[in-house]
Amino acid sequence: MIYFDHNATTPLDERVLDAMAPYLSAFYGNPSSLYRMGRVCRGAVDTAREQVAALVGAHPSEIVFTSGGTEANNLALKGLAFSREPGLIAAGATEHPSVLEPLEFLKPRGWRVATIPVNRDGVADPSFVESLPVGDLRFVTLMMANNETGVIQDIAPIVGLLRERGVVFHCDAVQAAGKVPVDFKASGAHAMSLSGHKIYGPKGVGALILDKTVTIEPLLHGGGQEQGLRGGTENVAAIVGFGKAAELALSELAERQAHLLGLRKRLEAGLKAMPGATLFAEHVERLPNTVQFGVAGYDGEALVMSLDRQGFALSSGSACASGAGEPSPVLIAMGVDPVIAKSAIRASFGKGNTEAEADRFLEALKKVVRVPIPESRGATPAMPIV
């Protein structure tokens, strides 16, 4: 199987597994305990906190470990809301479900949500944020890089505006960290979400970076761990793995970035030569590893299954919304025709992929889409849109 779905999750780096191993066996102490084994585990957690902070230009004291990016987003958004009087929240139109669904949760609780529109390339409109009422706007959330299209948002103009107005800004950087340079301090963001399994670390661990000037209400109470913001005994082995993955991502960032961009350009060149193929967000800055495209007349999810039979693992969009059977909300927000949007599939490369694999994928795709579109609705194969 050739794996082209690294935006969904990445394989665990062997060096990360080696770093985790002692904390899955010999060093099993509770990091809150005072005896030696507990202190060893506490030291390992502190080291990981420094490693994660270094990856994204934050101070270790600003790192709050969570169970992943979803919890980090929920902690940021609900935590900000629960510590403030209800008002207006602004969110990007192409946010991840782990941002959009918490905002839906807040609506019946007195909160209103304004959607920041994006253009046909998926880029958010800063002028919309500027038009929002200052006195009513409590905070804004906008992702750094989109998980489907790979579009990188230029958050600087929006953050600058919000800082002037004293409005808190949260950024979901789950897809950006480890693929492009991320600097929390320089970005001006007040809060930022990360995830371990997107950077060759383990699943079940992430972090919320939180500026010390910002107050939030914790979601989990009990024990006072993570500065009282995330109660519960720390998952030491996973945190250690996250830290090691962050250290490797930082040291290998330039090399990985160049390699992934080369693969992306190679795949895109092949797709441009393919009749009926459409590249989404082609003309704006994107993650080096991500290509989202559609093939006219074909259903994206059915194409994914056909390519799976050819030995390729990839996605029709967000892994958190796969199987929905509907066009991607991200592409619909970008103004893409629903029929074209329903044909979308996403290839997201990883550091272990090769040019030969990209070439083999193009050949497999050409083979799959050569199958004639059936004339009747009941015909197979199932891939064409009918």
KACORHU-V650694 format. One record per residue. NEAR is the number of other C-alpha atoms within 10 Angstrom. Layout:
NEAR
NEAR
This chain:
9
16
19
24
23
24
28
18
20
21
16
18
16
11
14
22
20
12
18
23
15
13
21
14
10
9
16
15
19
18
24
15
13
12
11
11
16
17
16
19
23
20
13
19
24
17
17
26
25
19
23
31
23
19
23
23
15
23
18
17
16
20
25
21
28
28
19
22
29
24
23
29
31
21
26
30
25
21
18
21
22
17
12
13
12
17
16
22
23
21
23
22
23
30
22
23
14
17
25
19
12
17
21
13
11
18
15
9
11
10
17
17
17
16
16
21
20
19
12
15
19
26
22
26
17
18
13
15
23
14
8
14
10
14
11
14
22
21
20
24
24
27
28
24
26
27
28
29
28
27
27
22
18
18
18
14
13
21
24
15
15
21
14
8
13
14
17
22
23
26
25
28
26
30
26
26
26
28
25
19
15
19
16
23
13
11
15
19
24
22
26
29
30
31
30
32
26
28
29
28
32
27
20
18
27
30
29
28
28
23
20
11
7
10
14
17
19
18
15
14
13
11
14
14
18
17
12
15
22
22
17
15
14
21
18
23
24
28
30
30
30
34
29
27
29
28
21
20
23
22
12
14
18
14
11
21
19
15
20
24
17
16
26
21
15
15
19
21
11
15
21
12
9
14
10
13
19
20
16
24
21
16
9
14
15
20
23
24
26
27
26
22
25
24
24
20
18
22
25
30
26
19
26
21
18
19
18
16
12
17
15
22
18
25
26
30
28
22
15
11
14
13
11
9
13
14
22
26
20
22
25
18
17
22
15
18
11
14
16
23
27
27
26
29
25
25
27
28
25
27
19
10
16
16
15
9
16
21
15
16
21
17
12
17
20
14
12
16
18
8
12
10
17
15
9
8
10
9
11
13
14
18
22
23
17
14
